[in-house]
Amino acid sequence: MSTQIYNRVALIGLGLIASSMAHATRRAGLAGEIVGTSRSAETREIAQEIGLCDRIVDTAAEAVEGADLVILCVPVGAMEAVAKEIAPHLAEGATVSDVGSVKKAVIAAIAPHLPPHAQFIPGHPLAGTEHSGPRSGFAELFDNRWTILTPVEGADPQATEKLRSYWEGLGANVDEMEPDHHDLVLAVTSHCPHLIAYTMVGVADDLRRVTDSEVIKYSAAGFRDFTRIAASDPTMWRDVFLNNKEATLEILGRFTEELFALQRAIRTGDGDELFDYFTRTRAIRRGIIEAGQDTDAPNFGRMSKK
Amino acid sequence: MSTQIYNRVALIGLGLIASSMAHATRRAGLAGEIVGTSRSAETREIAQEIGLCDRIVDTAAEAVEGADLVILCVPVGAMEAVAKEIAPHLAEGATVSDVGSVKKAVIAAIAPHLPPHAQFIPGHPLAGTEHSGPRSGFAELFDNRWTILTPVEGADPQATEKLRSYWEGLGANVDEMEPDHHDLVLAVTSHCPHLIAYTMVGVADDLRRVTDSEVIKYSAAGFRDFTRIAASDPTMWRDVFLNNKEATLEILGRFTEELFALQRAIRTGDGDELFDYFTRTRAIRRGIIEAGQDTDAPNFGRMSKK
């Protein structure tokens, strides 16, 4: 019984997401062949050495030849150049997708360059770790996480269904959404939390009267979870903010408005307002645990080391 | 070979911290007897039922009788009333400590009420989970975490050493610090991160165009770590902010200043500034992992559920 969905999958860019896709594709036997490429010769060498794909080639143009699924796994800012490069080499009827964290800007960067015979179905797996590079991937990354597809007008529903089955085969739950709405939802659940975490870590690093070693030693008191978020790949996050400007700035505006209200409650000693606010936020947490998107194990099941 | 350090330890308040202290005290055999009490009859009943302490009594006054160590494990706002209640009943030379998250205000609330024969040595274990109540405790909570002692002027160094040994017996690393400095360090590593997390979760909950169920489903993209922080006990956190006003507002001021600078970089499309900022914060993360205060396992070692 074969579960193969595509004959040849081409992964352009071999970072955390692509390398995890390679492992998960193999785990489930979803592709006849996995071809990979990266702009960096060093990355290609590592991928070769660890046998990440069936074949590693030097250019994106080469990689997409004969592939019925092409996934762009490069930073958002590099999508347009790759789209231009691969367009003339795409196989008849190939599905082109991506894993970019923003969708409106990525669609604008990719769609105009693709030939009419290609099926463009943008995607975004909501999964990641603080690590990057071809060695950081693992087959379980997408298990029980969500992947959002944002098909553009005129996309073939059958091609979308096939891509959905592929992501389900990788372990993910799949949703469809309008690109605009995706960018707003992600601004709330991901982009703004990241910017805020980066900011708080930056403030701590900058403070003369509290040493870095104090911040590090006492991080378990809450700060630690911010640092994990703030350790993500800088290139990826720069591109996210430059390309989801509108929604990010809108949510940040709301955030500072609320933060000022709470700051004022602290300054004036309004304990009731603080208590009510802190009580309301507990319910959301419960929902996340019930939805299976986190564990309520103490300390996340982190092991303590003596 | 006995590791007993105190004859009788009295725990006032039986929430997460006190119940974990009870378990850890027993694990290491640090006390001849553990006496516990809580203002709430329901909590006392549960503690009785699960055998949390050797003896559960109805009042704090009763609990401290004959105890050579008394630990106040009540919210910061309740410390003064407890101090007044226990003062006339403290045994000669008893050590009184607490586990409050702020130290300057707690010292001001407790110290004036204690008799001169008591040794007051304020403390703060930097450990917690999102759970509360007498059933939430576990013996490993303090293992390899830090407990900060902030001895006040005139404290007996021998009493401080004994309390330090007790906390080490509970599994913790122990540091000493000036109360002022403690409050500033904690504003950075804990209080401000909590307020910011509460705020972001509040914004998400409030946003009409993004449903709560979307926020919950897609939380793994970064938001999830904020919700854990924002699910902590509302009473405790209200009291923290009301009692560490000065340091919290100072750090929040710095935070909004930096956030505005990053917001401006997004608005003007200054990718270099964003990239540099995001690169700088990675180093702190590495320090935390090297210091053994976190794991770099993907997804914190959370198990994925299919």
Interface residues (C-beta under 8 A of the other chain):
Chain A: G77 L126 A127 G128 T129 E130 H131 F138 E140 L141 D143 N144 R145 W146 I148 G171 D175 H181 L184 V185 L186 V188 T189 S190 H191 C192 P193 H194 L195 I196 A197 Y198 T199 M200 V201 G202 V203 A204 D205 D206 L207 R209 V210 D212 S213 E214 V215 I216 K217 Y218 S219 A220 A221 G222 F223 R224 D225 F226 T227 R228 I229 A230 A231 S232 P234 T235 W237 R238 D239 F241 L242 K245 T248 L249 I251 L252 R254 F255 T256 E258 L259 F260 L262 Q263 I266 R267 G269 G271 L274 F275 Y277 F278 T279 R280 T281 R282 A283 I284 R285 R286 G287 I288 A291 G292 Q293 D294 T295 D296 P298 N299 F300 G301 R302 M303 S304 K305 K306
Chain B: G77 L126 A127 G128 T129 E130 H131 F138 E140 L141 D143 N144 R145 W146 I148 G171 D175 H181 L184 V185 L186 V188 T189 S190 H191 C192 P193 H194 L195 I196 A197 Y198 T199 M200 V201 G202 V203 A204 D205 D206 L207 R209 V210 D212 S213 E214 V215 I216 K217 Y218 S219 A220 A221 G222 F223 R224 D225 F226 T227 R228 I229 A230 A231 S232 P234 T235 W237 R238 D239 F241 L242 K245 T248 L249 I251 L252 R254 F255 T256 E258 L259 F260 L262 Q263 A265 I266 R267 G269 G271 L274 F275 Y277 F278 T279 R280 T281 R282 A283 I284 R285 R286 G287 I288 A291 G292 Q293 D294 T295 D296 P298 N299 F300 G301 R302 M303 S304 K305 K306
